[in-house]
């Protein structure tokens, strides 16, 4: 099932990245930060479940 507004955030982010001096570097930096935050959050939650 497709959501009618599922691309709005993507389009806004894409425009933000395109206006930067190095759009690919900005996209990769953003993605790496999100992945690191997700990894840390999952480790913190895993630690809480063990206790």
N, C-alpha and C positions, 0 to 999 in steps of 0.2 A: 504494500500500500504506500503510495507516494503522498507526502504532505505538501500542500500547495505553497507553503512559505519556507520550505526546508533549505532553499538556496540563498535566502536573504542574508544571513550572517556570513556565509561564504563569500558572497559578492562584496559585502562591506569590507571584509578582511582582505580580499584580493585587491580591492582598490587602495586600501591602506598600504599593502606591501608594494604595489606597483609604483606608488609615489615616492618610495624610499630610494636612496642612491643605489643600494644593492638589493633588489627585491628577492632574489633567490637566497641570499645570505640571511635576510630578515625572516623569510619563511622557515628556513631550516633552524634558525635560532629559536623562533617561537615554538616550533614543533618539539625541539629538544627540551625546552623548558617545560612544556606540557607533559612530555613523557617522563621526565625526572620527577615532577610533582606527583604524577600518578604512581610512580614506583615507590616514592617515599610514603605516600598515603596508604598504599597497599601494605607496606611493611609495618607501618604504625598500627594499622588495623589488625594485622596478623599477630603482632605482639600483644595487643589487648585481648585477643581471643584466647591466647595461650594462658594468660593470667586468669 
